[in-house]
Amino acid sequence: MALRARPLAYATAGIGSAALFLALANYHGKPSGLFTADSIWAMPRWEAQTTRNGFGADVLRFVDASVPADARLSLAIRGDDWIHPFFGPTLSRHVELVSPRRGTPSREAQWLVLGPNAAVVRCGGSWQAVFENEAGWRVERRVGPDRCPSPSD
């Protein structure tokens, strides 16, 4: 019925287009910069990835700046934390998940990202803390092999 009345069809298409434009231009998760000072296109990757999820931007900024693009990361994070930013801008990092409750990073992992309250098992002297924030996030770098002596040694 609406398609038969041309003015009604044009009005519907115009209102729909305007609503879509305004919705996308004002979306807080990825600000366009049209109606705000910030624009997703001008933000560094670490900031753009953390605009809406509450994840610490400082953690991702550190990982982006300090962890090589081809590194092997172990993540001991909470179930609702995003993992995709850790793969890097070209998805070239190898990322594996480790249980934050007594999990163990693989022997191949070069970096370890620990979420708040994570209790990962690792040998003393094998990992060095290189980043920590107030929210309890830590990033550690492997400095030695995980060859813990057994209690019988």
Secondary structure, 3 states (H helix, E strand, C coil): CCCCCHHHHHHHHHHHHHHHHHHHHCCCCCCCCCCCCCCHHHCCHHHHCCCCCCCCHHHHHHHHHHCCCCCEEEEECCCCCCCHHHHCCCCCCEEEECCCECCCCCCCCCEEEECCCCECCCCCCCEEEEEECCCCCEEEEECCCCCCCCCCC
